[in-house]
């Protein structure tokens, strides 16, 4: 009996000793996760400042600027994206209320004046589209309405009276 117990103990000891130690790694820090995320984002950026494979190049570039600012990493890619956005605003490619609003949010996040972005006052352009019922633009989807409100608030502009209640009614 003792021989069996000794053999079992020896087998356990050899097995344990032969298994490589698995180090417990600490979870990556927020800084390292941010660095990795923005590093990946930078690999997706084209030379003109836009991003690979996006359905809405203007919207994606604006989202990228906000993400870069939030991560506090990637000043170069952010500046390239802002240059791309300025060029698109000049060309009229940020034509919908939602895209203008996303560009305003990107500019505000980056500390750039959205009232002088790409030679345009995007805040005024958004406000100029408000209808009597509070709707921005013609057939503005709820998403664009929400972005317009966020952009105006972020830019420190006044919010037209019925605009927030319209959004609440469309929930």
Order of alpha helices (4+ residues) and beta strands (2+ residues): alpha-alpha-alpha-alpha-alpha-alpha-alpha-alpha
